[in-house]
Amino acid sequence: MSPNVPNPIIIQAQGLTKPLRLDIFLSQHLESTSRSLAGKIITNSFCELNGKIVTRSSTLVNNEDTIKIFIPQTQKTTLEPQNLPLNIVYEDEDLIVINKDFGMVVHPSNGHPDRTLVNALLYHCKSLSMGFHEHRPGIVHRLDKETGGLIVVAKNQPTHIHLAEQFKNKTAGRIYKAFTFNKFKLNSGTIETHLTRHPKNRMKFSSSHNPKVGKFARTHYEVLINGPVSLVKLQLDTGRTHQIRVHLSEMGNPIIHDDIYASENMINNIQDPRLKSNIKKISNMLLFAEELRFVHPKTKKDLSFKVPLPLSFENLINFLNEQNHAV
């Protein structure tokens, strides 16, 4: 008998050349679902395989099998609501779109127990979706602490799971702008790798071209200003941790003021003293989520949001355009 929970997500297994563990299958087919979370969904009887509830993560999925994931009821959280400023771009009873400040952590974690976006949202909203992410209520996709810009947060479980499915299926879209060091070799392109933890530095991620290692990541880029300092537009097909930062740094174009992937010496290598001075005055990492689009899970309307670039971006764009660095 199926759980007494509405709005199941139905996935048809396709393209499998051999049986795959159910927890691995779910982690690969639901954008915001780790293997650990998939295991909790399964063991708590929120998953059905070919019409039967399964509770073992090791259950094998075969090609053409039908999997249903049932949306769990809202749980309570122990996180503290905090009255912190929020830049709200859009809000209704199902979701809220925020223009996140640079330096704000999205959800509590080791080293960041409070004063996060989630703490602020818990104060502002009557409810957020919970599921099994006690410390990530409402969070459908992430932005790094150092990244500013648009993020959508779900207020209830049906909204959460359907938004997550859109990000997974690439029907939701995200466009970023970034300032990087060095000139790009090509004016546009696509980067495809598998991202995994760096073997020596656990704070970093790195790319592997072995499909059996890490998670697949695809980034499209278009260079808008090309020079010693470049402006690039980026569109994501996947949303892996540090994806843009890794992809650009491994191309030789790390993001300016990226403390993890860019060397401080790169600023000193800039020959133009005025450009160097302008960059040193900027305090935030120059990566910004400028545009966000998705289909509203309830109304089925296409929603599209675009926010102005921060002043740090605008000032640098104006300076570089005066130097005739536009592509």
Secondary structure, DSSP 8 states (H G I E B T S, - for coil): ---S-S--EEEE--S-SS-EEHHHHHHHHSTT--HHHHHHHHHTT-EEETTEE---TT-EE-TT-EEEE------------------EEEE-SSEEEEEE-TT--SS-BTTB-SSSHHHHHHHHSS----TT-TTSTTBSS---TT-EEEEEEESSHHHHHHHHHHHHHT-SEEEEEEEEES--SSSEEEEEEEEEE-SS-TT-EEEE--TTSSEEEEEEEEEEE-SSEEEEEEEESS--TTHHHHHHHHTT--BTT-TTTS-THHHHT---HHHHHHHHH--S-SEEEEEEEEE-TTT--EEEEE----HHHHHHHHHHHHTT-B-
